[in-house]
Amino acid sequence: MDNSLSRTRVVIMGAAGRDFHNFNWVYRNNPAYEVIAFTAAQISGIADRRYPTDLAGKYYPNGIPIVAEEQLDHLCQTQQVDQVVFAYSDVPHAQVMHLASRSLAAGASFILLGPEQTMIQAQIPVVAVSAVRTGCGKSQTTRWLSKLLRQRGMRVAVIRHPMPYGDLSKQAVQRFATRADLDAAACTIEEREEYEPHLNAGNVVYAGVDYERIVAQSQQEAEILLWDGGNNDFPFIRPDLHIVLVDPLRAGDETRHHPGEVVLRMADIVVVAKVDAASAAAIQQVEATARQINPKAVIARASSPISLENLEGLIHQPDLDGRSVLVIEDGPTTTHGGMAYGAGYVAAIQAHATYLVDPRPYAPPDIAAVFQAYPHIGPLLPAMGYSPQQLEALRQTINATPADVVVAATPIDLAALIQVNKPVVRARYEFAEAGELTLTRCLEDFLTQISVRANVTC
C-alpha cells in the first residue's frame, strides 16, 4: 500500500528563513505530511534550487524544489495541494490575505504556524530581540545587550535569524567569530551587515538552516543566548525575556504587518526606538498602541544617535558643505522594510551636504530592477549584494554616480569589500537609552529573576 496517498500535501511559502525552520521543526520527520515545494519571495536569487536531501530527511530522497512564488496557483492546482503554509515576514496584513485567497481559490487550505508550534526550548536562558518592522534597530539593541551582559561576567552567544542564500548544506550550522569566517563562508553583503558588527563588538554569532542543531551547539559555549531577530518575525527559540522594538518614524505600522503585530502582542518589554529623530506626537502614538494591545508589557525608550566616522580625515573638512553626496543605505530597511531613507540620509543632511545625487540614472540592470520593484525609495542606493553579480552592479553604480563623497550607512566596511573611486564615509548609529525607565534596569530585574530561579532549582 502506498502511504503517500494518505499524506497531507503541503506547499510552504517563504523567503529562505522561517520556511526552512518550520519544515525542519514541524514537517521533516512527520509521516503525515508531504511537502511538495517551497516558494520563494522578497530575496532575489533564492528560487530555482532545491532544499537538499541531507537537510530534508528520509522522506525526501530527492530533496524539495524551491520555486518562485508566482507558481503558487499552478502548484496548488496541478499537485493537488491540501495546505499552503505561509512562512515569511514583514508583509502587510492585506497581502497575507491576498495570498490566502489565491490558495483557497486553488483548492488548498491556508495555514499560519504559531510560536508555540515552532519555538525551540533552550537549556539556558534566552533573551530575544524582535521588532514590528524591518529596520527598527534590533541588531544594535542586541549588541548593546551583549555588552551589558558581558560586563556582568556572563558568556554570551548571539543566534541570528537565518540568511541562507548560498549552499544550504554548507550553511546548516554556521559559527562566526572572525572576519575570516565571513570570508570563508562567502557571505553576501546582507549577511555581513548582520554578522560583522556583532564580531566587531566581540560576539560569537550562530546562524544557518538547522536551528535545533544551532541551539544545541551554541548553548555549549554560553550561559545566555541572545536571539537577534530578522525582519519582524517572532523567535525560533522560546524566550525568557522578549524585547520588541517599535518605530515612531513609521507610526501605525506596528499593527499593519505580519507578524509584527504578533511580536508586539507577545512582548515583555516594548522599546520605542529612534526617539531622537521622531516627533513627540508619533512617539505618543506608538506608545498608546503598545499599551492598548499589550497592557502587560513594560515600555522603555531608546535613541539611535548617528555620527560620521573620520569625516575630516577623509575629505579634509568638518562637514559636507559644498560636496555632492551619494547616500548608501542598508538594503532590507529600504526595500521590504518600506523606508524611503535611513541613517545615511539623515547623517548627510545633518552634515550639511550640498546636493544628494540620485543614483538611478547610473544603475545597471541588476540594481535598476531593485528601484523598479521598490519605487518608494528616495534618492539613495540600497546596499544590495545577494549575489556576486549584484555586488558588481552595486560597485558599478557607485563608481558611475557623479558624487564627491559616499555616505554609507550599511553596517559593514563597504570600501574593504569592493573597490570604489571616491571616498567612503561611514555613518554609524548605535543604541542609546532614553527616558526614566531604562532597558538596563529591566535587564537587571530579569537577571535577578533567573538567578533566583536557578538557586531555587539547585
Solvent accessible surface area in square Angstrom, and as a share of the most:
residue,aa,sasa,rsa
1,M,219,0.98
2,D,78,0.40
3,N,106,0.54
4,S,40,0.26
5,L,154,0.77
6,S,89,0.57
7,R,35,0.13
8,T,37,0.21
9,R,56,0.21
10,V,0,0.00
11,V,0,0.00
12,I,0,0.00
13,M,0,0.00
14,G,0,0.00
15,A,14,0.11
16,A,4,0.03
17,G,5,0.05
18,R,12,0.05
19,D,2,0.01
20,F,3,0.01
21,H,2,0.01
22,N,1,0.01
23,F,0,0.00
24,N,14,0.07
25,W,93,0.33
26,V,36,0.21
27,Y,5,0.02
28,R,28,0.10
29,N,103,0.53
30,N,46,0.24
31,P,80,0.51
32,A,54,0.42
33,Y,54,0.21
34,E,38,0.17
35,V,5,0.03
36,I,24,0.12
37,A,0,0.00
38,F,0,0.00
39,T,0,0.00
40,A,10,0.07
41,A,20,0.16
42,Q,51,0.23
43,I,20,0.10
44,S,62,0.40
45,G,75,0.72
46,I,3,0.02
47,A,27,0.21
48,D,126,0.65
49,R,52,0.19
50,R,125,0.46
51,Y,0,0.00
52,P,27,0.17
53,T,64,0.37
54,D,103,0.53
55,L,4,0.02
56,A,0,0.00
57,G,21,0.20
58,K,157,0.67
59,Y,67,0.25
60,Y,13,0.05
61,P,97,0.61
62,N,115,0.59
63,G,9,0.09
64,I,2,0.01
65,P,42,0.26
66,I,5,0.03
67,V,22,0.13
68,A,30,0.23
69,E,22,0.10
70,E,142,0.63
71,Q,73,0.33
72,L,0,0.00
73,D,45,0.23
74,H,113,0.51
75,L,18,0.09
76,C,3,0.02
77,Q,118,0.53
78,T,72,0.42
79,Q,68,0.30
80,Q,138,0.61
81,V,7,0.04
82,D,65,0.33
83,Q,41,0.18
84,V,0,0.00
85,V,0,0.00
86,F,6,0.02
87,A,1,0.01
88,Y,11,0.04
89,S,4,0.03
90,D,5,0.03
91,V,3,0.02
92,P,55,0.35
93,H,65,0.29
94,A,66,0.51
95,Q,74,0.33
96,V,8,0.05
97,M,116,0.52
98,H,123,0.55
99,L,6,0.03
100,A,2,0.02
101,S,62,0.40
102,R,78,0.28
103,S,0,0.00
104,L,105,0.52
105,A,93,0.72
106,A,14,0.11
107,G,63,0.60
108,A,5,0.04
109,S,55,0.36
110,F,38,0.16
111,I,49,0.25
112,L,87,0.43
113,L,16,0.08
114,G,24,0.23
115,P,27,0.17
116,E,130,0.58
117,Q,97,0.43
118,T,0,0.00
119,M,13,0.06
120,I,8,0.04
121,Q,113,0.50
122,A,7,0.06
123,Q,152,0.68
124,I,38,0.19
125,P,36,0.23
126,V,1,0.01
127,V,0,0.00
128,A,0,0.00
129,V,0,0.00
130,S,1,0.00
131,A,0,0.00
132,V,1,0.01
133,R,11,0.04
134,T,10,0.06
135,G,20,0.19
136,C,0,0.00
137,G,15,0.15
138,K,18,0.08
139,S,20,0.13
140,Q,11,0.05
141,T,0,0.00
142,T,0,0.00
143,R,29,0.11
144,W,51,0.18
145,L,0,0.00
146,S,0,0.00
147,K,115,0.49
148,L,17,0.09
149,L,1,0.00
150,R,85,0.31
151,Q,113,0.50
152,R,99,0.36
153,G,62,0.60
154,M,40,0.18
155,R,134,0.49
156,V,21,0.12
157,A,1,0.00
158,V,0,0.00
159,I,0,0.00
160,R,14,0.05
161,H,17,0.08
162,P,8,0.05
163,M,13,0.06
164,P,1,0.00
165,Y,35,0.13
166,G,41,0.39
167,D,72,0.37
168,L,7,0.03
169,S,44,0.28
170,K,165,0.70
171,Q,13,0.06
172,A,6,0.05
173,V,36,0.21
174,Q,15,0.07
175,R,106,0.39
176,F,4,0.02
177,A,38,0.30
178,T,71,0.41
179,R,101,0.37
180,A,68,0.53
181,D,46,0.24
182,L,0,0.00
183,D,87,0.45
184,A,94,0.73
185,A,38,0.29
186,A,84,0.65
187,C,12,0.07
188,T,22,0.13
189,I,2,0.01
190,E,1,0.00
191,E,4,0.02
192,R,17,0.06
193,E,4,0.02
194,E,28,0.13
195,Y,0,0.00
196,E,3,0.01
197,P,13,0.08
198,H,0,0.00
199,L,20,0.10
200,N,93,0.47
201,A,37,0.29
202,G,56,0.54
203,N,6,0.03
204,V,29,0.16
205,V,0,0.00
206,Y,3,0.01
207,A,0,0.00
208,G,1,0.01
209,V,2,0.01
210,D,6,0.03
211,Y,2,0.01
212,E,89,0.40
213,R,126,0.46
214,I,0,0.00
215,V,4,0.03
216,A,49,0.38
217,Q,81,0.36
218,S,0,0.00
219,Q,21,0.09
220,Q,138,0.61
221,E,60,0.27
222,A,6,0.05
223,E,67,0.30
224,I,0,0.00
225,L,0,0.00
226,L,0,0.00
227,W,1,0.00
228,D,0,0.00
229,G,1,0.01
230,G,5,0.05
231,N,29,0.15
232,N,0,0.00
233,D,3,0.02
234,F,9,0.04
235,P,0,0.00
236,F,0,0.00
237,I,0,0.00
238,R,77,0.28
239,P,27,0.17
240,D,62,0.32
241,L,15,0.08
242,H,3,0.01
243,I,0,0.00
244,V,0,0.00
245,L,2,0.01
246,V,0,0.00
247,D,2,0.01
248,P,4,0.02
249,L,70,0.35
250,R,25,0.09
251,A,27,0.21
252,G,10,0.09
253,D,17,0.09
254,E,2,0.01
255,T,46,0.27
256,R,131,0.48
257,H,18,0.08
258,H,27,0.12
259,P,2,0.01
260,G,0,0.00
261,E,33,0.15
262,V,46,0.26
263,V,0,0.00
264,L,0,0.00
265,R,119,0.43
266,M,51,0.23
267,A,0,0.00
268,D,56,0.29
269,I,6,0.03
270,V,0,0.00
271,V,1,0.00
272,V,0,0.00
273,A,5,0.04
274,K,27,0.11
275,V,26,0.15
276,D,81,0.42
277,A,59,0.46
278,A,18,0.14
279,S,67,0.43
280,A,69,0.53
281,A,73,0.56
282,A,18,0.14
283,I,12,0.06
284,Q,114,0.51
285,Q,87,0.39
286,V,0,0.00
287,E,13,0.06
288,A,58,0.45
289,T,27,0.16
290,A,1,0.00
291,R,135,0.49
292,Q,149,0.66
293,I,31,0.16
294,N,5,0.03
295,P,112,0.70
296,K,136,0.58
297,A,14,0.11
298,V,61,0.35
299,I,27,0.14
300,A,3,0.02
301,R,88,0.32
302,A,1,0.01
303,S,17,0.11
304,S,17,0.11
305,P,68,0.43
306,I,46,0.23
307,S,66,0.42
308,L,36,0.18
309,E,67,0.30
310,N,94,0.48
311,L,17,0.08
312,E,102,0.46
313,G,48,0.46
314,L,71,0.35
315,I,6,0.03
316,H,153,0.68
317,Q,39,0.17
318,P,103,0.65
319,D,37,0.19
320,L,0,0.00
321,D,89,0.46
322,G,56,0.54
323,R,64,0.23
324,S,22,0.14
325,V,0,0.00
326,L,0,0.00
327,V,1,0.01
328,I,0,0.00
329,E,3,0.01
330,D,21,0.11
331,G,0,0.00
332,P,18,0.11
333,T,18,0.10
334,T,0,0.00
335,T,6,0.04
336,H,25,0.11
337,G,0,0.00
338,G,38,0.37
339,M,19,0.09
340,A,44,0.34
341,Y,89,0.34
342,G,12,0.11
343,A,19,0.14
344,G,0,0.00
345,Y,62,0.23
346,V,37,0.21
347,A,3,0.03
348,A,0,0.00
349,I,85,0.43
350,Q,114,0.51
351,A,12,0.10
352,H,115,0.51
353,A,18,0.14
354,T,87,0.51
355,Y,132,0.50
356,L,29,0.15
357,V,8,0.05
358,D,45,0.23
359,P,0,0.00
360,R,89,0.32
361,P,103,0.65
362,Y,85,0.32
363,A,19,0.15
364,P,28,0.17
365,P,112,0.71
366,D,64,0.33
367,I,0,0.00
368,A,41,0.32
369,A,57,0.44
370,V,11,0.06
371,F,17,0.07
372,Q,153,0.68
373,A,68,0.53
374,Y,49,0.19
375,P,109,0.69
376,H,72,0.32
377,I,4,0.02
378,G,15,0.14
379,P,52,0.33
380,L,1,0.00
381,L,0,0.00
382,P,0,0.00
383,A,0,0.00
384,M,13,0.06
385,G,3,0.03
386,Y,21,0.08
387,S,41,0.26
388,P,106,0.67
389,Q,120,0.53
390,Q,12,0.05
391,L,40,0.20
392,E,67,0.30
393,A,7,0.05
394,L,0,0.00
395,R,73,0.27
396,Q,77,0.34
397,T,0,0.00
398,I,1,0.00
399,N,36,0.19
400,A,55,0.43
401,T,1,0.00
402,P,79,0.50
403,A,11,0.09
404,D,66,0.34
405,V,0,0.00
406,V,0,0.00
407,V,0,0.00
408,A,1,0.00
409,A,1,0.01
410,T,2,0.01
411,P,31,0.20
412,I,1,0.01
413,D,44,0.23
414,L,2,0.01
415,A,53,0.41
416,A,65,0.51
417,L,57,0.29
418,I,17,0.08
419,Q,157,0.70
420,V,35,0.20
421,N,97,0.50
422,K,27,0.11
423,P,49,0.31
424,V,19,0.11
425,V,0,0.00
426,R,27,0.10
427,A,5,0.04
428,R,85,0.31
429,Y,52,0.20
430,E,80,0.36
431,F,18,0.07
432,A,31,0.24
433,E,61,0.27
434,A,27,0.21
435,G,52,0.50
436,E,174,0.78
437,L,53,0.26
438,T,34,0.20
439,L,3,0.01
440,T,34,0.20
441,R,147,0.54
442,C,14,0.08
443,L,1,0.01
444,E,60,0.27
445,D,73,0.38
446,F,8,0.03
447,L,23,0.12
448,T,83,0.48
449,Q,97,0.43
450,I,20,0.10
451,S,57,0.37
452,V,81,0.47
453,R,121,0.44
454,A,53,0.41
455,N,106,0.55
456,V,122,0.70
457,T,118,0.68
458,C,145,0.87
